[in-house]
Amino acid sequence: MLTRKDILVFIVGLIVYSVIALIAYNVLPDVASFMAIGAALGILIVLSLVIYRRMNAFQIDVFHKLQQQADDNSRHTESLFSLIALLGPLKRPLPPMRRWAIAPDFATLLVSLLLEHRPRLVVELGTGTSTLVASYCLQHREGKIKSFENDAHFAQQSRESLQEHGLADFAEVIVAPLKPTEINGTSWIWYDVSTMQNLQNIDMLIVDGPELDIRGHHRYPALPVLLSALSENAIVVVDDYKRKGEQEIVEMWLKLMPDFTLEAVENTRGAAVLRRGRRVPPAA
Ligand SMILES: C[S@@+](CC[C@H](N)C(=O)[O-])C[C@H]1O[C@@H](n2cnc3c(N)ncnc32)[C@H](O)[C@@H]1O
């Protein structure tokens, strides 16, 4: 669609072209030179139009990105208000969210699911702010979280943070270094499965690690390894569901567990919630 600006640029170009063509006609009256200058000017005008259009598209793209960022920021602010109210009094400030940690809107989703499902055992892959948020929720509800972390440094950081918040009794952070693991003849790099051997009756599984290649399927082993340890009414929560890799992993999982239903949550990074059976909306 041509805009008013496009037409204006075209008219100005045409005027400039005509003026230069007239001058050229007087200075260079032979037809060949006149046509050569005309062709050069024509090319110049077309090139200017192309550059102008590209710059316009770039400007629109930047504008959309800034608008998306502003929308995301206000969504995070709204989520933080709910989160703080739902968690109750905090003993210390929460560690930074976003970047490596979960975003505030994912934290709020997590808390809603914890309140709705009241899990006794939560298993998490990838420790950090999420472990703290979940522990605040579980402390009054007889639940516990076991958080698996491949990096001993981040595991220790998480333990210290739980200690500072007085939540160490509700969470266990287990170091599970990344190792090759074989699933149906394919080799994957995933958490050391020997650290998970005694797991059973997992009511909620949170998949937010390991962090290897954000485009890949490296989080796939979570369900093949832990499916048999899930309880009857277990739910699985996946962060970063906007990523193509995560969407493909969930699709592969659903083939392994056809009795699960997928709910895709449209938050800033996207989340997937998998539950057994049909999704029943909560009572009003
Ligand atoms: C997506 S993060 C997990 C975040 C965690 N669930 C939270 O809410 O903080 C996945 C992995 O990134 C690694 N990680 C955590 N913090 C990091 C940091 N500041 N820099 C680099 N890697 C980090 C840890 O190994 C973690 O398991």
The ligand as an ORCA input file, in Angstrom:
! r2SCAN-3c Opt
* xyz 0 1
  C      17.044    -21.119     32.998
  S      18.265    -21.299     34.217
  C      17.322    -21.864     35.604
  C      16.729    -20.735     36.330
  C      16.011    -21.066     37.605
  N      14.862    -21.895     37.420
  C      15.610    -19.744     38.252
  O      14.453    -19.435     38.359
  O      16.534    -18.998     38.610
  C      19.053    -22.766     33.689
  C      20.471    -22.949     34.189
  O      21.274    -21.815     33.917
  C      22.364    -21.797     34.825
  N      22.480    -20.452     35.425
  C      21.784    -19.959     36.445
  N      22.164    -18.687     36.714
  C      23.129    -18.381     35.811
  C      23.929    -17.240     35.561
  N      23.801    -16.145     36.306
  N      24.829    -17.302     34.566
  C      24.976    -18.406     33.817
  N      24.233    -19.539     34.018
  C      23.328    -19.524     34.986
  C      22.089    -22.849     35.902
  O      22.895    -23.973     35.639
  C      20.613    -23.151     35.670
  O      20.267    -24.450     36.017
*
